[in-house]
Amino acid sequence: MKILGINGSPRGSQSQTLRLVEAVLKGVKVSGAEAELADLCKLRIEYCNACGTCYKTGRCIHEDDFQELYDKILASDGLVLGSPVYFGSVTAQMKTLIDRMSDSIHCQLLHGKYGCAVSTAGSQGHEEVTEYINRILVAMGADAVGSAGANMNEPLDVAEMEAFQLGRTLAEAIETRRSYPEQEGVHEMMRARFGKLVEMNKEEWTHEFAYWVTMGWLEE
């Protein structure tokens, strides 16, 4: 079982969000899983320019650190995404990563994976950010198992304990292949929507169409 934690905070070792991501990873390690941490702010990831090349080939035109991280994402069984609240949303670094993963939404590449979200905020808003991250995970095909977070006026050690338990929940969900019926409707809707889109563009989006056929979601 491989779990990848991704920290989207630019504050390095001083990051409160990093502490929560690490707490989740401690929880999965206790459960016997293999865990790895990636720090987005130490990577060079360019902005998506909406060229659509990934739809055709499965690879991005940018020669940066994205593909190595993306390969780790796709090879993982579970994901932990963490971001502090920046003006009511995730950091620019986390949003840049999400934008570069548009192929994941089209192909539902996180299908069969599980994920969770953590966030910290100066005064308020961490619930909105974790909800957004989990919504993105589900939109890409994953099952979201929960979240943890804290505002500055709340003790972080309590949130760390919650994050630790979240890690154990994540590992258990992966091991037991836990079902989340309330999310299955979203998965069905996304497959229906993007199945039509991919089939409509199959002559151009050859990579995506081939993937859908391989998954048995479309016929040649």
N, C-alpha and C positions, 0 to 999 in steps of 0.2 A: 504494500500500500504506500503510495507516494503522495505527499501533501506539499504543495508549493504555497508559501506565503509571500505576498507582494505588498511592500510598504510604499505608499505614495506620498509620504511626508518628506519635505526638503530639509528637515531639521536634524538629520543625521542621528547621532547617538543621543541627542537631547530630545528626540521625538517621543511624545506621549503615545502617539498612535503606534509607533514601533514597539513600545512595551506591550501593547495589546496584541499585536500580531505575534510577537514572540510568546506571549502567554498562551495563545491558541496553539501554537506549534508545540509548546511544552505539553499541552493536553493530548495532542495526537501522538507524541512520542511515548507518553506514559501508556497509551493504548497499543503500543507496538508498531506504530507507523513510522515510515521514513519521512523526515521533514527537511525542507530547504527554504531559505529565505532569500528573496530578491529585493534589492533596493532600487526603485525606479530612478531615483535622483543620481545614482552612480552610473546610469546607462545613458547612451545617446540614442534617443528615439525621435525620429523626425515626424512632422505632422503628416497625416493622411492628405493626399491631394485629390482624392476621388477619381483616380484614373481608371479604376476597374480592372487593373491587371491581375489582381489576386483572384478575381472571379474567373478569369480565363486560364490562369496557370497555377494558382494556389500559392504563389510567391509574390512578395512585394518588390517594387522597383528600387526602394531605398536600400542602400548598403549601410546599415547601422546595426545597433544591438537588438533590434526588435526580433528578428527571426530566431535567434538563439533562445530568447525568453519565450517566444511563442511556441517553439518546439517543446520546451519544458512544460508549458501550460497544457499542451495537447497530450503530453506523455503522463501527466499527473492523474491521480484518481480524485483528488480534492484540491480546492483552491481557497485561500484566505486572502481577501482583498481588504486593505486598510487605507483610509485617507482621513486626514483632519478636515474640518469644515472650512472652506474658503469661499466667502461670500455666498453661503447657502448651498454649496455643492462640493464636489470633489476637487482636488488640486489639479492644476493644469497638466502635471505629469501623469496622473491617473487617467484623466480624460483623453490625453493623447494616446495612451495605450489602448483604451477602449475603442477609440476611433479607428485605430489601425487594425482592429479585430473584426471589421465588418464582414469578412469572409466567414467568421464564426456564426454570425447571425444568419446569413444566407444558407449555410450548410448545417446549422445546428450542431456545430462541432463539439460543443460541450455536452452533447447527449450522453447520458450514462454517468456523468460526473456529478460531484456534490460540491457545494461551496458555502461560504459564510462571509460576513462582513463585520468590520470593526471601525470605529471612528471616535475622534475626540473633538471637542469644540470649546471655544473660549467662553461662551455664555450659553448658547443653545444651538440646536440643529443637528446633533449627531444622529438622532433617529431618522431624520429625512435623508441623510447621506447613506446610512446603512440600508435604508429601504431602497434607495436608488441603486446602490451596488447590487443588492440581491435581485432587484428587478432586472438588471442587465444580465446577471448570471442566468436567471430563468429564461430570459429572452434568447440566450445563446444555447439553450437546451439543458442546462444543469438544473439540479434540484438544490434550492437554498434551505439550509438547515437552521438558520437563525442569525443572531447578531449580538454584539456587545459594544458598549460605548460609555462615555462619560463627558460631562461638562466640567469646566475648570473649577466650579464651586462644589464639585462632588469628589469624594475620595477616590483616587485612581486605583488604590489597592482592591476596592470592592469590584471595580470593573475588570481588573486583572483576574480575580477569582472567577468572575462570570465568563471571561474569555477562555480561561483554562478549562472550564466545564464545557464551553462551546467546542473546544478542540476535541474533547472526549465524545461529545455528541456527533461531531463530524466524522470521526473515525468509526464510531458505532454504525452510523448511517451507511457508510461505505461498505463496512463488513457485512451488514445484514441486508444490503440493497433496499433500504427503507423506502417506502412509497409515500409520496405527498400528494394525495388526491386533489387537493385544492390547486396544485400547480400543474397537474396533468392537462387541465383544460387549456392553459396557456400554451403548453407544448403542442397540443393538437392544433390550436389556432395558428401558431407560428409555422408549423410544418405545412398546414394547408395554404397559408399565405405565400410562403417562400417557395413551396413546391410549384405553385402556378407561375411565379415569377421566373424561377430557374428554367422551367419547361418552355416558357415563352421566349427565353433568350438562349436556348440550348445551343444554337449554332455559334454563338459568340462566347458564351460562358461555358466552354467545354470542360474545364476542370470541375466546376460545380455540378454540371449535369452528370458527369461520370461518377462523381461522389454519391449523388442522390440515387443513381441506378445501382451502385455497389451496395448501398444501404437497403435497397429494396423498396425505397419510397417512391421511385418513378420507374417506368418501363422505357426501354429504348424504342 
